[in-house]
């Protein structure tokens, strides 16, 4: 009985908050999304957001968890989902807010567009457990200097993900030789520093270039920099 009463109170509180949002959402310079975290579906999205995604609110609700795969780049998930999970696990008094970048697929072009989002807990049940979160999202001007920096970081992260298995396959000696190659040392200089023969240094260089697919000294240096060898 108490449990049913708590559910009714939660629903009543949600309705009140959603009605308050609907009364002002046209005035807000952001898209507002309310997610039901228990059932993993969109409870509410402001009309502007629905227009930009090219869907109705009912269609979003029917998507359930597919909403994420349909409109968001999965490469960003590893960066912000752990932070949101930590927010949901945090005590209510912590009042945590998570801010993050994410790529959204817009209906107008079907290309990814960078957005800045801020999320916090919107509704809790009688036991203090989060039931809904609210997110405010706004597109980032593609000409803004932040966008170019975020794109560069994304490219670096993608490079690391694509090449982590290759880096892991290098032996400790090969990583040492790669670092020296990236610093611009010749085979003779590497041989002297690593206490190996020049012929062995040349063999290492050939094997390393083959493993990482390097075509030039620039490729060697870029790879070494990406994995913090220099």
C-alpha positions as CSV (number, residue, x, y, z in Angstrom):
1,X,0.0,0.0,0.0
2,X,2.8,2.4,1.0
3,X,4.7,1.5,-2.2
4,X,1.6,2.3,-4.4
5,X,1.2,5.6,-2.6
6,X,4.9,6.4,-3.3
7,X,4.4,5.6,-7.0
8,X,1.3,7.9,-7.2
9,X,3.2,10.7,-5.4
10,X,6.1,10.3,-7.9
11,X,3.7,10.5,-10.9
12,X,2.0,13.5,-9.4
13,X,5.3,15.3,-8.9
14,X,6.4,14.4,-12.4
15,X,3.2,15.7,-13.9
16,X,3.5,19.0,-12.0
17,X,7.2,19.4,-13.1
18,X,6.4,18.5,-16.7
19,X,3.5,21.0,-16.9
20,X,5.8,23.7,-15.5
21,X,8.4,22.9,-18.2
22,X,5.8,22.9,-21.0
23,X,4.7,26.4,-19.9
24,X,8.1,27.8,-20.5
25,X,10.0,25.5,-22.9
26,X,9.4,27.8,-25.9
27,X,11.2,30.5,-24.0
28,X,14.3,28.5,-23.2
29,X,17.4,28.6,-25.4
30,X,18.0,24.9,-25.0
31,X,16.3,21.6,-25.8
32,X,14.9,20.0,-22.6
33,X,14.8,16.2,-22.4
34,X,13.4,14.2,-19.4
35,X,14.4,10.5,-19.4
36,X,12.7,7.8,-17.4
37,X,15.8,6.0,-16.1
38,X,13.8,3.0,-14.7
39,X,12.3,2.1,-18.1
40,X,14.9,3.8,-20.2
41,X,12.7,5.9,-22.5
42,X,12.1,9.6,-23.3
43,X,9.4,10.8,-20.9
44,X,9.4,14.3,-22.4
45,X,11.3,16.4,-25.0
46,X,10.6,20.0,-25.9
47,X,9.0,20.6,-29.3
48,X,12.1,22.2,-30.7
49,X,14.1,19.0,-30.0
50,X,11.4,16.8,-31.6
51,X,11.5,19.0,-34.7
52,X,15.3,18.9,-34.9
53,X,15.3,15.1,-34.6
54,X,12.4,14.7,-37.0
55,X,10.2,12.6,-34.7
56,X,7.2,13.0,-32.5
57,X,7.3,12.6,-28.7
58,X,5.1,9.4,-29.0
59,X,7.7,8.0,-31.5
60,X,10.5,8.7,-29.1
61,X,8.7,7.0,-26.3
62,X,8.1,3.9,-28.4
63,X,11.8,3.7,-29.3
64,X,12.7,3.0,-25.7
65,X,16.5,2.4,-25.4
66,X,16.9,2.5,-29.2
67,X,16.6,6.3,-28.8
68,X,20.3,6.3,-27.9
69,X,21.5,4.2,-30.8
70,X,19.3,6.2,-33.3
71,X,20.4,9.7,-32.5
72,X,23.8,9.6,-30.6
73,X,27.3,8.7,-31.7
74,X,28.2,5.6,-29.7
75,X,31.9,6.7,-29.6
76,X,30.9,9.4,-27.1
77,X,29.2,7.0,-24.7
78,X,32.4,5.8,-23.0
79,X,33.2,9.4,-22.0
80,X,30.0,10.5,-20.4
81,X,27.9,7.4,-19.4
82,X,30.2,6.5,-16.4
83,X,29.8,10.1,-15.1
84,X,26.0,9.9,-15.4
85,X,26.0,6.5,-13.6
86,X,28.1,8.0,-10.8
87,X,25.5,10.9,-10.6
88,X,22.7,8.4,-10.2
89,X,24.5,6.5,-7.5
90,X,25.4,9.7,-5.6
91,X,23.4,10.7,-2.5
92,X,20.6,13.2,-3.1
93,X,22.4,15.9,-1.1
94,X,25.4,15.8,-3.5
95,X,23.1,17.5,-6.0
96,X,25.4,16.4,-8.8
97,X,25.4,17.9,-12.3
98,X,27.1,16.2,-15.2
99,X,28.1,18.3,-18.3
100,X,29.4,16.7,-21.4
101,X,29.8,16.9,-25.2
102,X,27.9,14.5,-27.5
103,X,27.3,14.2,-31.2
104,X,23.6,14.2,-32.2
105,X,22.2,13.0,-35.6
106,X,20.0,15.8,-36.8
107,X,17.0,15.2,-39.2
108,X,18.0,18.1,-41.5
109,X,21.3,16.7,-42.6
110,X,21.7,13.2,-41.0
111,X,25.2,14.3,-40.1
112,X,26.6,14.5,-36.6
113,X,26.3,17.8,-34.8
114,X,28.1,18.7,-31.6
115,X,25.9,19.5,-28.6
116,X,26.7,20.5,-25.1
117,X,24.5,18.8,-22.5
118,X,24.0,19.2,-18.7
119,X,22.2,16.5,-16.8
120,X,20.9,16.2,-13.2
121,X,18.4,14.1,-11.3
122,X,14.9,15.4,-11.9
123,X,12.6,13.1,-9.8
124,X,13.4,10.7,-7.0
125,X,11.0,8.1,-5.4
126,X,10.1,8.0,-1.8
127,X,13.3,6.1,-1.0
128,X,15.5,8.7,-2.6
129,X,16.2,6.6,-5.7
130,X,16.4,8.5,-9.1
131,X,13.5,7.8,-11.4
132,X,14.0,10.6,-14.0
133,X,16.8,12.8,-15.1
134,X,16.6,16.1,-17.0
135,X,19.0,17.2,-19.6
136,X,19.4,20.6,-21.2
137,X,21.2,20.4,-24.6
138,X,22.3,23.1,-27.0
139,X,24.1,22.9,-30.3
140,X,27.6,24.3,-30.6
141,X,28.3,26.7,-33.4
142,X,30.6,24.8,-35.8
143,X,32.7,28.0,-36.2
144,X,33.3,28.3,-32.5
145,X,36.9,27.6,-31.4
146,X,35.6,25.0,-28.9
147,X,34.2,22.9,-31.7
148,X,37.6,22.5,-33.4
149,X,39.2,21.5,-30.1
150,X,36.5,19.0,-29.4
151,X,36.9,17.5,-32.9
152,X,40.6,17.2,-32.4
153,X,40.1,15.4,-29.1
154,X,37.5,13.1,-30.7
155,X,40.0,12.2,-33.5
156,X,42.7,11.5,-30.9
157,X,40.3,9.3,-28.9
158,X,39.2,7.5,-32.0
159,X,42.8,6.9,-33.0
160,X,43.6,5.5,-29.5
161,X,40.6,3.1,-29.7
162,X,41.5,1.9,-33.2
163,X,45.1,1.3,-32.4
164,X,45.2,0.2,-28.8
165,X,45.5,-3.4,-29.8
166,X,48.4,-2.6,-32.0
167,X,50.2,-0.7,-29.3
168,X,49.6,-3.6,-26.9
169,X,51.2,-6.0,-29.3
170,X,54.5,-4.1,-29.3
171,X,57.2,-5.6,-27.0
172,X,58.8,-3.4,-24.3
173,X,61.9,-3.3,-26.5
174,X,59.9,-2.2,-29.6
175,X,58.2,0.6,-27.6
176,X,61.7,1.8,-26.5
177,X,62.9,1.8,-30.1
178,X,59.7,3.5,-31.3
179,X,60.3,6.3,-28.7
180,X,63.9,6.8,-30.0
181,X,62.7,6.7,-33.6
182,X,60.1,9.3,-32.8
183,X,62.8,11.5,-31.3
184,X,64.6,11.4,-34.7
185,X,67.5,9.2,-33.8
186,X,69.3,7.3,-36.6
187,X,69.8,3.6,-36.5
188,X,73.4,4.1,-35.4
189,X,72.3,6.4,-32.5
190,X,69.6,4.0,-31.5
191,X,72.0,1.1,-31.5
192,X,74.3,3.0,-29.2
193,X,71.6,4.0,-26.7
194,X,69.9,0.6,-26.7
195,X,73.1,-1.4,-26.6
196,X,72.2,-3.3,-29.7
197,X,73.8,-3.7,-33.1
198,X,73.0,-1.2,-35.9
199,X,71.6,-4.1,-37.9
200,X,69.3,-5.1,-35.1
201,X,68.1,-1.4,-34.8
202,X,67.3,-1.4,-38.5
203,X,65.4,-4.7,-38.1
204,X,63.4,-3.2,-35.2
205,X,62.6,-0.1,-37.2
206,X,61.3,-2.2,-40.1
207,X,59.2,-4.5,-37.9
208,X,57.7,-1.5,-35.9
209,X,56.8,0.3,-39.1
210,X,55.1,-2.8,-40.4
211,X,53.2,-3.4,-37.2
212,X,51.8,0.1,-36.9
213,X,51.4,0.7,-40.6
214,X,53.7,3.7,-40.6
215,X,54.7,5.0,-44.0
216,X,57.0,7.8,-42.8
217,X,58.8,9.3,-39.8
218,X,55.8,11.5,-39.3
219,X,53.6,8.5,-38.8
220,X,56.0,7.0,-36.3
221,X,56.1,10.3,-34.3
222,X,52.3,10.7,-34.4
223,X,51.8,7.1,-33.1
224,X,54.4,7.6,-30.3
225,X,52.8,10.9,-29.3
226,X,49.3,9.4,-29.2
227,X,50.5,6.8,-26.7
228,X,52.6,9.2,-24.6
229,X,55.9,7.7,-25.5
230,X,57.3,11.2,-26.1
